[in-house]
């Protein structure tokens, strides 16, 4: 089984970290490859960043199809380009926010999200509503750290995330915490030990869900809105998407 973990931003160090976290949790026999687009934002912290990064996600899916990848994981908590990615493949495609929400509801009746910035917390609230998890989430909290602080100022960023997780534990009446950033993929154990609650992290949750879907022989339906896009010309820098092959 070959799972492709796509980091939608262009920071290679974060891609390596995400890939390492995925590999550690993967079952024996599961191959993990981690990639990121060649072009796009170095971090994803806004709707605009997500819109630009979604094009890179599409490119990575198309590359994976040539390699016959069995399933894909979009390793950004905004799940950028998720539905578009599903249109491009029969393989399962899982967003890490979607995966984390599902896993958290299997072990608790209420959870809170701890993410990086307040503005990305609003994006998480939109996803909760879209995916139908609003009534499970008590609060979306932000440690107010830029995403790249997880790379450049790791110890300080971790301290702030732990502090916010402890506030969630003490104030929100929850049973679990969801970490709201793919850049936190390597922090689950440390945060869990410091906070004492189950900590759900989306990259690792998505790996296990992807393994389950592939094992069950389930892929993305090509009936309805997730059918392959209709072939048509694209102009200018997106000409590479012209006449997409539907197979």
N, C-alpha and C positions, 0 to 999 in steps of 0.2 A: 504494500500500500504506500503510495507516494502522496504526501500532503504538501501543498505549497502555501507557505505563510507569507502574505503580502503586507509589508509595511508601506502604507500609502505615502509616507513622507520620504524625503531623500537623505536622511541621516543614517549613514551606513553603520555607525556604532550602535544605534538603536535597533537596526535590523539584526545585527549579530546577537544582541542581547535577547531580543524576542525569539530568534531562532533557537538559541541555547535553551531558553525556558520551555519552548515547545518540544525540543528533543528530549529533555529530561523527563517529561511527563508522558511521552509517547510510548505505546506498547512495543514490545520486541517485534521486529519485523516491519515497523512503520518507519518509512524514510521521510525526514523533514527537510525541505529546502526553503530557505528564507530569502526573499528578494525585496527590492524597492524600485520604484520608477527611476529612470535616468534624469527626468526633469520634474520639477514641482517644488512645493514648499519644503523647507527643512523641518518644519513642525506644522501641526494642524490645530489651529486655535480659533477658527471662525468659519462661518458659512462659505465665505469666499475661498479660504484654504481648502475646504472640502470639495467645492465645485471644481477647482483646478486639479486636485489630487485624484478625483474620480476618473479623469482621462488616463492618468498613469495606471490606475488600477485596471482599466480596460485593456491597456497594452500588456500588462502582466498576465492577465487571464488569457489573452490571445497567444502569448508566448508559451504559457503552460499547456494550452491545448495542443500545440505542436509537440510537446514532450509527453503527452498523454497522462497528465497529472490526474489523480483520482479524486481529489477534493481540494478546495481552496478556503483559506481563512483570511479575512480582511482585518488586519491587526491595528485598527484605530477605533477608539470608542465611539466616534460619530458614525461608524459603519458607512463611510463614504462610497458611493457608487454601488451599493450592495445589489439593488434590483437590476441595474444595468449589467453588472457582472453576471448575475444569474441568467440573463437573456443570452449571454455569449457561450454558454456551456451546458452540457447535460450533467456535469459533475455537481455535487453539492457545493454551495458557497455559503459560508457562515460568517456573520459579523460578530465581533467579540462582545459588543454590548448586548446583542440579542442572545448570545450564548450565556453570558453571565446572568442576565435576568432569568432565563429559564432555570439555570442551575440553582440560583439563590432561592427560588420558590419551591424547589424540591427539598430544601433543608430548613426552611423557615417560613413563617407566615408574613413577616414584615422584614424589609431590609432597607438600609440607606446606602447611597452612593457617595463615595469620596473621590473627587476628581481634582484636576489641577486648577483651573481658573473658573471664576463665577460665570463668565460668558459661555464656556463650554458646558457648564452645568445646565444652562438653559437649553442647549442642544440635547443634552441627555434627557431633560424633561419632555422634549418633543418626541424623542424615541420611545420613552415609557408610554406615552399616549398612543403613538402609532402602533406599537407592538402589543398593547393591551395590558401593561403591567403597572399602570398608575396606582391602582388600589393596593398593590403590594409594597410600594416604595413610600417610606415615611418622609424622607427628606433627601435632597441632593445637596451635598456640602462641597465646598471648594477649599483646598489648602492655600489657594492664591499663590501658586508657583508656576512660572512658565514651563512648558513641557520640556524644553532643553535643559532646565535646571536638574532634571532627573539624570542627565548625562554629565553635566559640567559641575554641579554642586550636590553630588549624590547624598552625602551625609546630612547636610542641612535640609535638603528636600525631604529625605526620609523622616527626619524628626518632625517636620511640619505635617506630613501625611499621617504619621502615628498620632500626633496631638489631635488632629481633626477626627481620626477614627475613634479615639477615646471619648471625645465629646459626643460623637454619634452613639457610642455604646451607652453613655451615661444619660443622655438627654432624649433619645429618639424612641425608646421602647421597641427595640428591634432584636432579631435573632441572628442576623448576618450582615456583613458589609461587602458591598461590591466596589472594587477598585476601578475608577473611571478613566483609565489611560493605559494604552498598550505599553508605554514606557515604564509601567510599574510591574511588568511581567515577572521580574526577578525578585520582587519584594514581599511576596505573599507570606513566606515562612517567617520572616522577621516581624512583619506587622502582626501576624496571627499570634506570635509569642508575646508581643508587647501589649496586645489588646485583649486577648482571651476570648474572642468571638470567631466563628468561622469566617474566613476571608475568601471571597470568590473573585478570581482574576480571569478576565475574559479570554486571553490567549490560550491558557491551559484548558479552560472549560471548552473552548471551541475545538481544540485538538481531540478531546474525548468524544464530543458530539460528532465530529467528522468521521472518526474511526467507527462509531456506531452506525452512521448512515451508510458508509461504504460497506461495512460488514453486512448490513441488511439488504444491500443491493438497491438502495434508494438514491435516486438522483433528481436533479431539477426537472420538474414537469415542463414539457414543451407544448402544453395545451394552454390556451388563454394568454394572459399578458406576459408570461415568461417565455413564450415562444421566441425563437431566434428573430432578431430584428429583420425587417424587410430590406432586402438589398436595394441600395440607391446610391447615387453619386454624392460624395462629400467634396467640398471645395477647399483649396488652400492647404493649411498645415494639417488638416484632418483628412486629407485625401486618402491616407492609408486605410481609412475605414470604409472606403467605397466598395460597394458590392461584396459585403461580408458573406463568406461562404457558410451556408446553413447545413451542417452535417453533424 
